[in-house]
């Protein structure tokens, strides 16, 4: 499965968002995802399996708990792939930052300062 097929699913993206903050037990993930998306625990388990089988998540067994964490390698590969396209938005974001700064400076001027 291609990385963008994995990340194309909103449930799997949300699971990765949760795991980006901390390692979590499967039960906690299932509770959160089940409440947010209205899906069953077995459905969440299937999404976790897809993430695990495709290298996006790791699982550690701790007694009866399964602790999931983000595996960074596939995300680093996506970041490297995106590198060739960053130029399309980086310049625009830099220009936006410049305009926002100009707007802040203009808003801070008092009427006595006059136009600059």
C-alpha angles and dihedrals in degrees: 000000000000118000092243090053088056094047093040090078113086093212093055091045090053092049089053090049089055092047092048088068098047147335107275138192117248091244093057091048091048092050095050096042092042091054094045099043103024094236131137128256091251090053091051089048089055091053090049089051091052090051092047096044091050095048100252095113137030127210128210122191113225108178105297094344128091111211117203126202136173116266105216101203099081091045090051089052090052090048090052091049091050091051092084090057099043091092089070093065105020095073091046092050090049089051091048090051090052092051092047091052091049090050092051092049091049091049091051094054117098122225089252090061091065125205119322 
